[in-house]
Amino acid sequence: AVVSTQSGHYGRDANKALLDTGAPSTVCGEEWFNVFLESLTPSERQEIAEVNSKKTFRFGDGKSVTTNVMKIIPIRLCGQDMLLKTYVIKNSIPLLLSGDAMEKMKCIINLMSMKFIIGEGEQELIKTDSGHVAVAIGRGELQEDCKKDTCRDCQRIYMLLPSDKSSKERAKHLHRYFAHASSGKIGDVVMKSTLTDKK
């Protein structure tokens, strides 16, 4: 399989999938996967499975990389929690979402409105610094206009803020949970939530 490649800037590419319609298989680098793993809750980590499956990828520089590791990871797209199969290789690339995977999701990519659509759900497309188009896939992404007391994301954040942890420990956990996001972004997420304890 010939796929595109991009050096990993994990602060920007963390918990995002670059749309690669020309790639027949979804693939990510080990570094991207490790950052993604850190952002998961303990229960989400239990959803991860590993399958022995050998595949060789060839990149734009002509070099080939073979892997025997396929991971099944928990993601969220267009408001739907789902599992995604991805090969993991020893290479510094973000997650490249294959055309085959998107076809199975029955997704629509609307570049005019910059929307990624599955069924009746949709979310914003993200244009990267390199000009690629990506989507956020982390389940820890908070909805912009969250006002509901029953919001799953608010409940998830609350679980990450136990009172028996020090401020430093809580900050470190949130930083990893939101895929090494900036302090400003994490602060905005917490303040927009319906949590009572926002210190």
Disulfide bonds with the S-S distance in Angstrom:
none
